Amino acid sequence: MESSRRQGGIQQLLAAEQEAQHIVNAARNAKLARLKQAKDEAEKEIAEYRAQVEAEFQKKVLESSGDSGSNVKRLAVETDAKIEQLRLEAARISHDVVKMLLHNVTAMK
């Protein structure tokens, strides 16, 4: 009776060990599956972020190349304004310059 009891206890231990092994294997498989899923999600997020950054970069490249055209226009407007300012200044002082030149040319030394 003692040996059958031992035998039953051993069988219970073996069954519990097998069940524990199945639980550990299931947990390990679930962990590996979750890690794979997390890796796939991370790769997807990285690809989306990379595409977003690339799109922003391309947009800035297009803006900067278009920007050079606007820079040319801005410089042309600034140049025209400066030329007009110089014309006004010349018109303002031209009378005085002509008087000074006439005076110096006609003055006897």
VEXVEX-497727 format. One line per 10 residues: number of its first residue (from 1); their letters; for each residue z, x, y of N, C-alpha, C. Coordinates in Angstrom, 1 decimal, always signed. Each point is the difference from the previous one (the first is absolute). Layout:
N
NUM	A	Z X Y Z X Y Z X Y | ...
***
This chain:
109
1	MESSRRQGGI	+0.0 +0.8 -1.2 +0.0 -0.8 +1.2 +0.0 +0.9 +1.2 | +0.8 +1.0 +0.0 +0.1 +1.0 +1.1 -1.4 +0.6 +0.2 | -0.7 +0.3 -1.0 -1.4 +0.7 +0.1 -1.0 -1.0 +0.6 | +0.1 -1.3 -0.4 -0.9 -1.0 +0.5 +0.3 -0.2 +1.5 | +1.2 +0.0 +0.3 +0.4 -0.1 +1.4 -0.5 +1.1 +0.9 | +0.2 +1.2 -0.6 -0.6 +1.2 +0.7 -1.5 -0.1 +0.1 | -0.6 -0.4 -1.1 -1.4 -0.2 +0.0 -0.5 -1.0 +1.1 | +0.8 -1.1 +0.1 -0.3 -1.0 +1.0 +0.2 +0.5 +1.4 | +1.0 +0.8 +0.2 +0.3 +0.6 +1.3 -1.1 +1.0 +0.4 | -0.5 +0.8 -1.0 -1.0 +1.0 +0.2 -1.3 -0.7 +0.4
11	QQLLAAEQEA	-0.3 -1.1 -0.7 -1.2 -0.8 +0.2 +0.1 -0.6 +1.5 | +1.1 -0.4 +0.4 +0.2 -0.6 +1.3 -0.2 +1.1 +1.1 | +0.5 +1.2 -0.3 -0.2 +1.1 +0.9 -1.5 +0.4 +0.1 | -0.6 +0.0 -1.2 -1.4 +0.4 +0.1 -0.9 -1.1 +0.7 | +0.4 -1.2 -0.2 -0.7 -1.1 +0.7 +0.3 +0.1 +1.5 | +1.2 +0.2 +0.4 +0.3 +0.2 +1.4 -0.7 +1.2 +0.6 | -0.1 +1.0 -0.8 -0.7 +1.2 +0.5 -1.4 -0.3 +0.2 | -0.7 -0.7 -0.9 -1.4 -0.3 +0.1 -0.2 -0.9 +1.2 | +0.9 -1.0 +0.2 -0.1 -0.9 +1.1 +0.1 +0.7 +1.3 | +1.0 +1.0 +0.0 +0.2 +0.8 +1.3 -1.2 +0.8 +0.2
21	QHIVNAARNA	-0.6 +0.6 -1.0 -1.3 +0.8 +0.1 -1.1 -0.9 +0.6 | -0.1 -1.2 -0.5 -1.0 -0.9 +0.5 +0.2 -0.4 +1.4 | +1.3 -0.2 +0.4 +0.3 -0.3 +1.4 -0.3 +1.2 +0.9 | +0.3 +1.2 -0.5 -0.3 +1.3 +0.8 -1.5 +0.1 +0.1 | -0.7 -0.2 -1.0 -1.5 +0.2 +0.0 -0.6 -1.1 +0.9 | +0.5 -1.2 +0.0 -0.5 -1.0 +0.8 +0.3 +0.3 +1.5 | +1.2 +0.5 +0.3 +0.3 +0.4 +1.4 -0.8 +1.2 +0.4 | -0.3 +0.9 -0.9 -0.8 +1.2 +0.4 -1.4 -0.5 +0.3 | -0.6 -0.8 -0.9 -1.3 -0.5 +0.2 -0.1 -0.8 +1.4 | +1.0 -0.8 +0.2 +0.0 -0.8 +1.3 +0.1 +0.9 +1.2
31	KLARLKQAKD	+0.8 +1.1 -0.1 +0.1 +0.9 +1.0 -1.3 +0.7 +0.3 | -0.7 +0.5 -1.1 -1.3 +0.6 +0.1 -1.0 -0.9 +0.6 | +0.0 -1.3 -0.4 -0.9 -1.0 +0.6 +0.2 -0.2 +1.4 | +1.3 -0.1 +0.4 +0.4 -0.1 +1.4 -0.4 +1.2 +0.9 | +0.2 +1.2 -0.6 -0.5 +1.2 +0.7 -1.5 +0.0 +0.2 | -0.7 -0.4 -1.0 -1.5 +0.0 +0.1 -0.4 -1.0 +1.0 | +0.7 -1.2 +0.0 -0.3 -1.0 +1.0 +0.3 +0.5 +1.4 | +1.1 +0.7 +0.2 +0.4 +0.5 +1.3 -1.0 +1.0 +0.5 | -0.4 +0.9 -1.0 -1.0 +1.0 +0.4 -1.3 -0.6 +0.4 | -0.5 -1.1 -0.7 -1.2 -0.7 +0.3 +0.1 -0.6 +1.4
41	EAEKEIAEYR	+1.2 -0.7 +0.3 +0.2 -0.6 +1.3 +0.0 +1.1 +1.1 | +0.6 +1.1 -0.3 +0.1 +1.1 +1.0 -1.4 +0.5 +0.3 | -0.8 +0.2 -1.0 -1.4 +0.5 +0.2 -0.8 -1.0 +0.7 | +0.2 -1.3 -0.2 -0.7 -1.1 +0.7 +0.4 +0.1 +1.5 | +1.3 +0.1 +0.3 +0.4 +0.0 +1.4 -0.5 +1.3 +0.7 | +0.0 +1.1 -0.8 -0.6 +1.2 +0.6 -1.4 -0.1 +0.4 | -0.8 -0.7 -0.9 -1.4 -0.2 +0.2 -0.2 -0.9 +1.2 | +0.8 -1.1 +0.1 -0.1 -0.9 +1.2 +0.3 +0.8 +1.3 | +1.1 +0.8 -0.1 +0.4 +0.7 +1.2 -1.1 +1.0 +0.4 | -0.5 +0.7 -1.0 -1.1 +1.0 +0.3 -1.2 -0.7 +0.6
51	AQVEAEFQKK	-0.4 -1.2 -0.5 -1.1 -0.7 +0.5 +0.3 -0.4 +1.5 | +1.2 -0.5 +0.2 +0.4 -0.4 +1.4 -0.1 +1.2 +1.0 | +0.6 +1.1 -0.4 +0.0 +1.2 +0.8 -1.4 +0.5 +0.3 | -0.9 +0.0 -1.1 -1.4 +0.4 +0.1 -0.7 -1.0 +1.0 | +0.3 -1.3 -0.1 -0.7 -0.9 +0.9 +0.4 +0.2 +1.5 | +1.3 +0.3 +0.2 +0.5 +0.3 +1.3 -0.6 +1.3 +0.5 | -0.2 +1.0 -0.8 -0.6 +1.2 +0.4 -1.5 -0.2 +0.4 | -0.7 -0.7 -0.9 -1.4 -0.3 +0.3 -0.1 -0.8 +1.3 | +0.9 -0.9 +0.3 +0.0 -0.8 +1.2 +0.2 +1.0 +1.2 | +0.9 +0.9 -0.1 +0.3 +0.9 +1.1 -1.2 +1.0 +0.2
61	VLESSGDSGS	-0.7 +0.4 -1.1 -1.1 +0.8 +0.1 -1.1 -0.7 +0.8 | -0.2 -1.3 -0.4 -1.0 -0.8 +0.7 +0.3 -0.2 +1.5 | +1.3 -0.2 +0.2 +0.4 -0.2 +1.4 -0.1 +1.3 +0.8 | +0.3 +1.1 -0.6 -0.1 +1.3 +0.7 -1.5 +0.3 +0.3 | -0.9 -0.3 -0.9 -1.4 +0.3 +0.2 -0.5 -1.0 +1.0 | +0.4 -1.2 +0.0 -0.4 -1.0 +1.0 +0.7 +0.4 +1.3 | +1.2 +0.6 -0.1 +0.8 +0.4 +1.2 -0.7 +1.0 +0.8 | -0.8 +0.9 -0.7 -0.7 +1.0 +0.8 -1.0 -0.6 +0.9 | -0.6 -1.1 -0.4 -0.9 -0.7 +0.9 +0.7 -0.6 +1.2 | +1.2 -0.5 -0.3 +0.8 -0.5 +1.1 +0.5 +1.1 +0.9
71	NVKRLAVETD	+0.3 +1.1 -0.6 +0.4 +1.2 +0.8 -1.2 +0.4 +0.9 | -1.2 +0.0 -0.5 -1.1 +0.4 +0.9 -0.1 -1.0 +1.1 | +0.1 -1.3 -0.3 +0.0 -1.0 +1.1 +1.1 +0.2 +1.0 | +1.2 +0.2 -0.5 +1.1 +0.3 +0.9 -0.2 +1.2 +0.9 | -0.5 +1.0 -0.6 -0.3 +1.2 +0.8 -1.1 -0.2 +1.0 | -1.0 -0.8 -0.4 -1.1 -0.3 +1.0 +0.6 -0.8 +1.2 | +0.9 -1.0 -0.3 +0.6 -0.8 +1.1 +0.8 +0.9 +0.9 | +0.8 +0.9 -0.7 +0.8 +0.9 +0.8 -0.8 +0.9 +0.9 | -1.1 +0.5 -0.6 -0.9 +0.9 +0.8 -0.6 -0.7 +1.1 | -0.5 -1.2 -0.2 -0.6 -0.8 +1.1 +1.0 -0.3 +1.1
81	AKIEQLRLEA	+1.3 -0.3 -0.4 +1.0 -0.2 +1.0 +0.3 +1.3 +0.8 | +0.0 +1.1 -0.7 +0.2 +1.3 +0.7 -1.1 +0.3 +1.0 | -1.2 -0.3 -0.4 -1.2 +0.3 +0.8 +0.1 -0.9 +1.2 | +0.3 -1.3 -0.2 +0.1 -0.9 +1.2 +1.1 +0.5 +0.9 | +1.1 +0.4 -0.5 +1.1 +0.5 +0.8 -0.5 +1.2 +0.9 | -0.7 +0.9 -0.7 -0.5 +1.2 +0.8 -1.0 -0.4 +1.0 | -0.9 -1.0 -0.2 -0.9 -0.5 +1.0 +0.7 -0.6 +1.2 | +1.0 -0.8 -0.3 +0.8 -0.6 +1.1 +0.7 +1.1 +0.8 | +0.5 +1.0 -0.6 +0.7 +1.1 +0.7 -1.1 +0.8 +0.8 | -1.1 +0.2 -0.6 -1.1 +0.7 +0.8 -0.4 -0.8 +1.2
91	ARISHDVVKM	-0.2 -1.3 -0.2 -0.4 -0.8 +1.1 +1.1 +0.0 +1.1 | +1.3 +0.0 -0.4 +1.0 +0.0 +1.0 +0.1 +1.3 +0.8 | -0.3 +1.1 -0.6 +0.1 +1.3 +0.8 -1.3 +0.6 +0.4 | -1.1 -0.7 -0.3 -1.3 +0.6 +0.3 -0.2 +0.1 +1.5 | +0.4 -0.9 +0.8 -0.1 +0.0 +1.4 +0.7 +1.2 +0.6 | +1.2 +0.3 -0.5 +0.8 +1.1 +0.5 -0.7 +1.3 -0.4 | -0.5 +0.1 -1.2 -0.7 +1.2 -0.5 -1.2 +0.3 +0.9 | -0.8 -1.0 +0.2 -1.2 +0.1 +0.8 +0.3 +0.6 +1.4 | +1.1 -0.6 +0.6 +0.4 +0.4 +1.4 +0.4 +1.5 -0.1 | +0.8 +0.4 -1.0 +0.5 +1.3 -0.1 -1.2 +1.0 -0.2
101	LLHNVTAMK	-1.0 -0.4 -0.8 -1.1 +0.9 -0.2 -0.9 +0.1 +1.3 | -0.2 -1.1 +0.6 -0.7 +0.1 +1.3 +0.7 +0.9 +1.0 | +1.3 -0.2 +0.1 +0.7 +0.8 +0.9 -0.1 +1.5 -0.3 | +0.2 +0.3 -1.3 -0.1 +1.5 -0.4 -1.4 +0.5 +0.1 | -1.0 -0.7 -0.2 -1.4 +0.5 +0.1 -0.4 +0.2 +1.4 | +0.4 -0.9 +0.9 -0.4 +0.1 +1.4 +0.9 +0.8 +0.8 | +1.2 +0.4 -0.5 +0.9 +0.8 +0.8 -0.5 +1.4 +0.1 | +0.2 +0.6 +1.2 -0.5 +1.3 +0.2 +1.2 +1.0 -0.2 | -0.2 +1.1 -0.6 +1.0 +0.9 -0.2 -0.3 +1.3 +0.8
***
